Amino acid sequence: MRKRLLGFLGAALIASAVIAGCTDRAPSAPNAPLSATASQPSNSLLGGLVGGVVGVLGKLVNIVVSLVARPAPLPQDIVWSFNAGPGGVISANRAAGLSVAIPPGALSQNVRITVRVKAGNVYNYQFAPEGLQFAKPVLVTQDVSDNSLLGGLLGGLLGGSSQSVRGAYYASPTLQIDPSTGKATVNELEPTVNAAGYVSFQIKHFSGYVVASCDGGGFGGF
């Protein structure tokens, strides 16, 4: 178990290094009422794109994506909280296979953070306080080492697939899924990278996020 935790931390640090020199060009996000700044590692970057842009509402772009399925449905929500401040922190939950790395300088004051991993057959997360913004990007890392369904998608990084995996932000209170297609509407694709059984993506504010499968195309990408 200690070995797995070290794997989380190692993946987060590697992802931070990969994205260090990259810029997110995706259509950007919400006006957040809360402002703070947290500290610790950050992450990002992968290639890939989307099923289709279906509309624009204000500054939000609606993007239709497929969702990456879990190898087995999560039976119930997993929720945990931790404190973060100007010095930064990394918090990981073994049951969720998820870590959150807040880099030094991302927050200007201490904040109590809550992570909710939603039950179901997709990777769906909600972070609170809702709307909290960061001066430096936060890195979210999901362990997918047990997910054989991701093999072909992650192969796209090496030219083996036209699909790619991206972290994606959605602005609605709950994830909007079309029951007839199984596809979801999101509002922003995040810088994402994968390595050694992990998918890591960068976020700049707290809201809802999913792991999506996108057609290679470059919208909001690199």
Buried (B, 14 or more C-beta within 10 A) or exposed (E): EEEEEEBBBBBBBBBBEBBEEEEBEBBBBBEBEEBBBBBBBBBBBBBBBBBBEEEEEEEBBBBBBBBBBBEEEBEEEBBBEBEBBBBBBBBBBEEBBBBBBBBBBBBBEEBEBBBBBBEBBBBBBBBBBBBBBBBBBBBBBBBBBEBEEBEEBBEBBEEEBEBBBBBBBBBEEEBBBEEEEEBBBBBBBBBBBBBEBBBBBBBBBBBBBBBBBBBBBEBBBB
